[in-house]
Amino acid sequence: EPEPEPELQLQYSEPETYQFQETYPPELEAPNLEDVQRLLSQLEASNPVAELDIDSILEQNTIDIAAEIKAAEPEVQTFSEVPELQGVEEIQDWVIDEPVFEEAQPEVDEPHAVIEQSINIEANVDTELETQADSDIPTVWESTKRSEDFQVLYFDVNGVTFAVPLDELGGIHRISELNHLIGKPAWYLGLQTNREQQFDVIDTAKWVMADKLRDDSYKDNYQYVVMLGESMWGLASNQLMGTETLNIDKVRWREQAGKRPWLAGMVKEKMCALIHVQALIDMLNAGLDVKSLN
């Protein structure tokens, strides 16, 4: 018979117990306050700065510095005789010719000479001003009668229509804030600045029809400035009424300047004045208005 297989037996053992010991850092001994107090007392009692002999140290340093400076000084050689320079004269023997200047006597102008000169200057200035004023007044007037059809711009001033040739128009601006200048004529409306350009605006109604104005309320209706040619003069206007191509036969041209040199002619159908631009510029430069030539 086969032998029976041995049975496996399991043995259980009790778990080992572990013991933990808490470790703490060694306790620091508290300083002895009496020793600290004793050390502070010794430091206060002894003054290390006072124990140093400052005077002796400074004196020794001064002696050392003087010795170093003396050792560094170069030796100075002395000569018993000074060599003579040959061929050079002594300064005392030089002869210098000094120029003799005569004292200038101040010129004294006599009082009557000064007064006479000032009178002559004032007279010359007055004559020049009169000459300039006379030269500004237009003396030569030329008719602007056209040989071909041309375009005009119509604009209204206080109910009166005017026409200006487009090829003699300098531009149109919206009227804005004006600077009033002292000493200008009554028909001078003001100085307007537009894009760094300044131009003089004329009160057109007062320039043309001053006797028909009752007050200054009409100025509130000015909206545009019609520029004259390449000048800095502009006519204030109430309204722009458009452009038109005119046949030369539709204009009654003026042949002579007469008392209205600023008038080039009359548009027959519109019954409005056609402006002589150059003559008007000349009159404005001379400070003249419509009544000045009556």
Secondary structure as GFF3:
##gff-version 3
##sequence-region A 1 294
A	DSSP	alpha_helix	33	45	.	.	.	ID=ss1
A	DSSP	alpha_helix	48	51	.	.	.	ID=ss2
A	DSSP	alpha_helix	54	72	.	.	.	ID=ss3
A	DSSP	three_ten_helix	91	93	.	.	.	ID=ss4
A	DSSP	alpha_helix	111	136	.	.	.	ID=ss5
A	DSSP	beta_strand	150	157	.	.	.	ID=ss6
A	DSSP	beta_strand	160	165	.	.	.	ID=ss7
A	DSSP	three_ten_helix	166	168	.	.	.	ID=ss8
A	DSSP	beta_strand	169	174	.	.	.	ID=ss9
A	DSSP	beta_strand	188	194	.	.	.	ID=ss10
A	DSSP	beta_strand	197	202	.	.	.	ID=ss11
A	DSSP	alpha_helix	204	209	.	.	.	ID=ss12
A	DSSP	three_ten_helix	210	212	.	.	.	ID=ss13
A	DSSP	three_ten_helix	217	221	.	.	.	ID=ss14
A	DSSP	beta_strand	224	228	.	.	.	ID=ss15
A	DSSP	beta_strand	233	237	.	.	.	ID=ss16
A	DSSP	beta_strand	239	246	.	.	.	ID=ss17
A	DSSP	three_ten_helix	248	250	.	.	.	ID=ss18
A	DSSP	beta_strand	251	253	.	.	.	ID=ss19
A	DSSP	beta_strand	263	267	.	.	.	ID=ss20
A	DSSP	beta_strand	272	275	.	.	.	ID=ss21
A	DSSP	alpha_helix	277	285	.	.	.	ID=ss22
A	DSSP	three_ten_helix	290	293	.	.	.	ID=ss23
###
